[in-house]
Amino acid sequence: MACLCLMYEVNNCLIFLPFGYAADIISTVEFNYSGELLATGDKGGRVVIFQREQESKNRLLSRGEYNVYSTFQSHEPEFDYLKSLEIEEKINKIRWLPQQNAAHFLLSANDKTIKLWKISERDKRAEGYNLKDEDGRLRDPFRITTLRVPVLMPMDLMVEASPRRIFANAHTYHINSISVNSDYETYLSADDLRINLWHLEITDRSFNIVDIKPANMEELTEVITAAECHPHQCNVFVYSSSKGTIRLCDMRAAALCDRHSKFFEEPEDPSSRSFFSEIISSISDVKFSHSGRYMMTRDYLSVKVWDLNMENRPVETYQVHEYLRSKLCSLYENDCIFDKFECCWNGSDSAIMTGSYNNFFRMFDRNTRRDITLEASRENSKPRAMLKPRKVCTGGKRKKDEISVDSLDFNKKILHTAWHPKENVIAVAATNNLYIFQDKVN
């Protein structure tokens, strides 16, 4: 898939957050339902929203350009004095709500707290008050001799972000997923051992619908790694585990969904079992297709597509970086083997994308079974320049355009990606840089 790099520059610098700080590392990326807005969260608790440039006849190349629309501090660091535990401000997930009026709403979550934010525009202000001057000072009521009718006057556009709801005190463990239900009134939040169901209008209580915590924690064998609501059926959701299994649950069956309706697991080949088998089989992300017929899971080495009507094996398996299988020992020693890569569908469910190391990201065409490896880096990606496919050499003589597997930089990793819901525009987070790529413009 040919893509055009649009790495945005203002005064010759990348428009995102300053370089060199751990707080600037992007921790989540999410397009809204129309694709006109793109939100990113970082380890410093900030949310940056980008807005798409409007098309114009004079700027034909601007259809994929996004500029900063709003920036606000979503979460602050906290301290749990009862448990002597620091709660960091890092944004784990952002989920948009469908737009109902002129304002936009999104959910942002750190390890313990979920907030509902309203993002609205203001381009007019009231002038001509009776009881106060234009500078805001109160007037002496005895000196008011005439009655004025306030009027709305134009002003510079101001984008305001205000918290409308705060959902707290419901998770003992770290929140790893939030997912808005298709009824647009409820949403799920999941931590390592529990999944809660919230109503968007109710903040002081939630319903615990999955609880896998054993009576004796020494008997704990797996944890919940991700959860998502079905895109069309508000009673159906799935959650994945560290054992590489996926459970589909129906909330109509019981109030507590500890018993699943369907259980998806691919049998392991005994001949390929190793010390690392259980670690690399842990699922780091699960996503329903837009149609609701399929779901996609990402483990450490591969992406799998499952048909919801077939539980015993996936219908498609794509190897993301199989060349790392021989490097699992060193990846275990430097903790990279525990990295949680995300995955995403394109708008028509015909292609999927996920990240890898060395700032590589992989795209797979489900119809042709073709795949491509691309790199997001400032050195190799000039604005409006074509991206060249990258290849990794695993042994033997290395060709000119290939990179050796021994030369890969494991500190450069793409964990978070997002695909525009309607067009071939993608967002890729590479540490503290945000890249936007789009189809080639003819």
Stockholm file with secondary structure:
# STOCKHOLM 1.0

chainA/1-442         MACLCLMYEVNNCLIFLPFGYAADIISTVEFNYSGELLATGDKGGRVVIFQREQESKNRLLSRGEYNVYSTFQSHEPEFDYLKSLEIEEKINKIRWLPQQNAAHFLLSANDKTIKLWKISERDKRAEGYNLKDEDGRLRDPFRITTLRVPVLMPMDLMVEASPRRIFANAHTYHINSISVNSDYETYLSADDLRINLWHLEITDRSFNIVDIKPANMEELTEVITAAECHPHQCNVFVYSSSKGTIRLCDMRAAALCDRHSKFFEEPEDPSSRSFFSEIISSISDVKFSHSGRYMMTRDYLSVKVWDLNMENRPVETYQVHEYLRSKLCSLYENDCIFDKFECCWNGSDSAIMTGSYNNFFRMFDRNTRRDITLEASRENSKPRAMLKPRKVCTGGKRKKDEISVDSLDFNKKILHTAWHPKENVIAVAATNNLYIFQDKVN
#=GR chainA/1-442 SS CCEEEECCEETTEESSSCTTCGGGCEEEEEECSSSSEEEEEETTSEEEEEEECCCBTTBGGGGGCEEEEEEEECCCCEEETTTTEEECCCCCEEEECCCCSSSEEEEEECSSCEEEEEEEEEEEEEECCSSBCTTSCBCCGGGCCSCCCCEEEEEEEEEEEEEEEEECSCCSSCCCEEEECTTSSEEEEECSSEEEEEETTCCSCCEEEEECCCSSGGGCCCCEEEEEECSSCTTEEEEEETTSCEEEEETTTCSSTTSCSEEECCCCCGGGCCTTHHHHHSCCEEEECTTSSEEEEECSSEEEEEETTCCSSCSEEEESCGGGGGGHHHHHHTTGGGCCCCEEECTTSSEEEEECBTTEEEEEETTTCCEEEEECCTTTCCTTCBCCCCEEECSSSCCTTEEEGGGCCTTSBCCEEEECSSSSEEEEEETTEEEEEEECCC
#=GC SS_cons         CCEEEECCEETTEESSSCTTCGGGCEEEEEECSSSSEEEEEETTSEEEEEEECCCBTTBGGGGGCEEEEEEEECCCCEEETTTTEEECCCCCEEEECCCCSSSEEEEEECSSCEEEEEEEEEEEEEECCSSBCTTSCBCCGGGCCSCCCCEEEEEEEEEEEEEEEEECSCCSSCCCEEEECTTSSEEEEECSSEEEEEETTCCSCCEEEEECCCSSGGGCCCCEEEEEECSSCTTEEEEEETTSCEEEEETTTCSSTTSCSEEECCCCCGGGCCTTHHHHHSCCEEEECTTSSEEEEECSSEEEEEETTCCSSCSEEEESCGGGGGGHHHHHHTTGGGCCCCEEECTTSSEEEEECBTTEEEEEETTTCCEEEEECCTTTCCTTCBCCCCEEECSSSCCTTEEEGGGCCTTSBCCEEEECSSSSEEEEEETTEEEEEEECCC
//
